[in-house]
Amino acid sequence: MASKVSNEPLRLLTKPESSRAMYMTEVLLEITDNYDILSYLTSDERKMVLGEATRQRRKVGDFIFAQGEPHTGIFVIQAGRARTYYASSSGREITLAHWTAGHFVGGPEVFGGGLHMWSAKALDDCEIAFLPSRALRRLMIQLPNLAIGLVDGLVYKGKCYSALLQILGTRPAMGRLAHLLLTLAEREGVLDSAPIVFGRRLSHGELANMIGSTRQWVTMSLKRFEKAGIVACEKRRIVILDRARLEEAALAE
């Protein structure tokens, strides 16, 4: 879908609605820490950076950028969530991460050149600050704090994708599903006495994309967990009933 670009002045958001990303990782601390690329800047520096940016809006399901398109800059999420994912030639998708306000997407070639190796789509209605590559290079020379923030952001993303590759390469599908449910419990869970209820509703297809499987397999596996009394499924809501047994499933070879 075509990008929706506006020349309206950018609002300076001092409090992102949520700055915790969501991705497959062994180290839960990395996704529970707050992260905001603009938090490295002073108020004046933020205004300077956003003064070089173009305000863009995306509706749910809109592309922020598409796999195969040229790198032209980065997209700083000001509000909403975005999903980055890779699609194979057969159309099969693997979710890389869900990014939230404060994070940027569009790397790693932040200075332009080359083609995007994956896509980004809006999971919610998003407000985005697009920083063109040429302006970004100039700003990084002028503002060391911005340069440090971008380097830290790229390191963060490198660790994210490395963690995903390690889990995909070393854990069986059932273990990956159990591990994802535990990660979601830490990241999104709401304690309801003994059970843990997920605050975010995810479809079986979304879960499948995050573990590199199929929707049908996830549905079948969740039914097995449900029959064993490990989880309860109500439409798109999942409740963890027995965390200890789910942890055993996550570690099974």
N, C-alpha and C positions, 0 to 999 in steps of 0.2 A: 504494500500500500504506500501511497505517496506520503512523504513527510509533511506535517502541518507546521509551517513556520510563521512566526509572528514577530513583528518589530517592536512589540510593546517592551517597556523597560522591565528588566529582570527584578523580581522581588528578592530581597536578601533574606534567606531563610536561616535564622540563627539556631533553630531547634528542629532538626530533621525528625519526621514522625517516627522513624525507626531506622537505626543505622547498622543493624545486625544482618549480615548476609546469611544465606542458607546454602550449604553445599555438603557433599560427603567428605567427612574427615575423621581421623582417629582422635584429634585433639580438639575437644569441644570448646576449650577456652578461646580458641581462635575465632569462633563464630559468635560467642557471647560478648566479646569485647566490642565496645563502640568504635566506630571508625568513620571519619569524615575528612575527605581530602581538603576541604576549605577550612577546617578547624586549625590548620597550621598557620593561617594567615591572620593578620590584624584586621580590624574593621575596615580601615582604609584600603588595605591590600585586597580584601575581598571585593570591595566596590570597584577597584581597579580591574581585577580579573573578570568580574561579571560585566563590566563595561565593555569588554572585548567579546563577550559571548552573545549568541543569538538565542532568544527564548523560543523553545519548541514545545509542542504538546503532542502527546500520543494517546489515543484511545486504547482500551483493552484489545489486545490482539494485533495492534499495529506494529510493523517493523520499526525499530530504531535504526538498525542497519542490517543488511543481509549478507550472508556468506557469498564471497566472490566479488563484492563491491570494493572499490578502492578506499583505502584509509585516507580520510581528509581531516581528522581531528578527533577529539574525545567528547563524550556526552556525559555530563555530570548530572546525576539524578537529584532533583530538588524535592520532588514529591512522588510517591508511588513506588512500585516495584518493577524490575525488569528481569527477564529470564534470558540467559545466554545458553546457546545449544549448538551442537554440531549435527548436521544432517548428511547421511551417506548418499551415494548415488542411487541407492534403492529407495530412499525416502525415510529410512529408519533414523530416529533421533536419539541423542544422548544429551541430557541436561548437564551443563557445566556448573551453573550456580544460579541462585536467585539473588539479585542485587537490590539494595534498598537506598533510601535517601542518604546522600553524602558520598556514596560510591560513584566511580565513573566506569563507563564501558566504552569500548572502541579501541583498546590496545591490542597487541603490544606496541605497534608502530605509531606512537603518539605524534611523531613529527611528519607523518604521511609517508606514502610510498607503499607498494605492495597491495595485496588484496586481503580482505577480511577472511579469516579461516573458519569463522563461525558466525552465527546470527544473534541478534538481540531483539526480543519482542517485549512489549509492555504487558505486564500481568494485571496492572491496574491502570486507570487513567493517570498518566505521568506528566509531570512538568520537568523539563530538561533544559540545562544550559549547555549549548553546543559551543565548544572552543576550537576554532580552526587551527590546524597544525602550525601555520606560519605565525599566528599570534601567540600560540602556546610556546613556541621556541623563544620568541622575543621576551615574553613574560617570565620565563624561567631564568633568563639571563639577568633580568631586572630584580626578580624576587626570589632569593635563595630559599625562602620558606616554601614557596610553591614547588620548587625543584625537589626539595626534601620530601614533601607530601606525595608528589608523583612517584618518586623512587620507592617510597614506602608502599604506595598503592600497588605498584607493579610487583614488588616482592610479595605482598599479600596475595595477589592473584596467582603468582607463580606457585606459592605454597598450596593454594586452593586446588589448582589443576594437578599438581604433583600428588596430592593426597587422593584425589579422585582416581588417578591412574593406578596408584598403589592398591587401592581397595578393589578396583575392577580386575586387576591382574592377580590378586592373591586370595580373594574370597569367593566361594561359590555363590550362586544367585540367592539361595535361601539365606545364607549368612549376610549378604548385602542388604536384603530386605529387612531382616531383623535389626541390623545395625542402623539402617535408615530410620526405622521406627523409634529406636532408642535415641538417635540424634534429634529427631523431631520432638520426642518427649522432653529432652533437655532444652531445646530451642523454643518449642511452641506449646509445651504441655501445661495443663492447668490441673493442679491436684484437686480431686474430688473424693475426699476421704482416702481409701486405699487405691482406687483406680486412677489412671492418668488420662485425662481427656485432652485431645489436641485442640488448640485454639484455632488453628488454620485448617480449613477443609481442603483436602487434596483428592483428586480423582485417581482411580486406579491407573489411568493412562499417565498421569503426572508422576505417580510413584514409579511406574515402569521406566519412564524416561530418565529418572534420577539414578536408577540402578543398572541400566543397560539391559532391560528385559522387555517383555511384551505385556500389554494390558491383560490378556487372557491368563498368562502365567501368574501375574500378581493377584488377580481375582481368585484363582485356584489356591494359591499359597495362603492368602488371607483366610479363606474358608478352612484350610487345614489348621491354622493358628486358632481360629475361632472354635472349631470342633474340639481342640485340645484345651480350651479354656484359657488361652494366653491373651487373646484380644477379643473385643466385641466390635462388630461393624454395624453402624446404623447410617444407611445412605452413604454420604461422603464423610461421615465422622467416625474416627477410630478411637477406641478406648483400650488402653493397656491394662489388663487385669492381673497379669502375673509377670512382673518385670524380671524376676530371677530366671525364669524359664526362657524369656525372650533373650536375655543376655547369654544363656547357654547356646541358644540357636545361632546367635551372632558369631560365636567363637567356634562353632562346629566346622570340621573340615569337610 
